[in-house]
Each structure stands twice: as C-alpha cells, then as structure tokens.
Amino acid sequence: MVQAIINLGDFEDRVLTIIKGKYGFKNKSDAINFVIDKFEEDSLEPELKPEFVEKIKRIEKDGKFHRFKSLSELRRAIENA
C-alpha cells in the first residue's frame, strides 16, 4: 500500500466527506479510492462486458453480417435496399 499526503481545498474536503457519508466508508481514504475507481470506469478504456462479447459472437455465428467483395458491391446493396 502506498501512502500519500495530499492537500485538499475546503470544497474538495467537503465533497469527500459527502461521499464518505453517502456510501458508508470508514475514512476518506476509502472515499478517494472510490472516486478513483469511478474515474477508471468512466474515463479509461473499459473492457468489453462479457454480455456484449457474447452478443457479438452470437451475431457473427447467426450470419447477420454480409461480406462484400468490393466497394461497388456494397454500393449496389445499399442502393437496392
């Protein structure tokens, strides 16, 4: 475990206190870890959900995709749709 000393403004301290109370964390360290985890989920590259992967595999297996040999073949299919 890494320990760090951080400087927070009054507003940031209040936000952490609210998060700590809302989610029932024991201390502000847990609240900071929660905020970091939420940032990771929302902002960093997430892994694909297993349900989504299964859905894509099912679609590929069922043949709902059509392969085109050329761009002109694709254009014809779009124009005739």
N, C-alpha and C positions, 0 to 999 in steps of 0.2 A: 504494500500500500504506500502511496506517495502522499506526503503531507505538504500543504502549501499555505502560505499566509497571503491572503488577498485583501485588497482594500475595496470596500463597497461604499457607495454613496447611501444617503438616507433612503432614497426611493428603492434602490436595489435591495437594501436590507429589509424594507417593508414587504417587497414582493416575495422574497424568500420566506419571511415569516408567514405570509398568507399561504404560500404553497405548503410549507411545513404543517400548518394547521389544517388546511383543506384535505390533505392526503394522509394525515396522521403520522408524519415522520417523527422520529425521536429527536433529530437535531437538524441543523441547517446543512450539514454535510450531506445528509440523505436527500435534502431538497435540491441541492446543487447537482448531485448525481442524477436525480430525476430530470432536471432541466436539460442536462447534457444528453441523457438518453432520448428525450423527446426531440431534441435538435437533431440527433443522429437519425431518428426515424423519419423526420420531416424533410431534412435538408441534404443528407448524404445519400449516396447511391444505395437504395434499398435492394435487398434480394427479392427475387420474384416470389410471390406467395405460392405455396405448393398447389393450392386450388387452381390458380391461374395456369401454372405449368401443366397440370392435368387437363385443363380445358383446352389448351393449345394442342397438346398431344392427341386428344380426342378429335379435334377439328382436323388435324393432319391425317389421322387414321381414317376418318369418315370420308375424306376426299372432298371437302368443301372448297378446297383451293384448286385453281386451274392453272396449269403451267402453260405459258405461251413461249413459242419458239422464237418469235421475233416481235418487235415493237409494232409492226404493221398488223400482225395477227391480233394483238391486244386492241389496237385501234378499231379493227373490224368488229371485234366482240363488243366493244363499248358502243359503237355506232348502231349496231343491230340489237342492242338491249332494249 
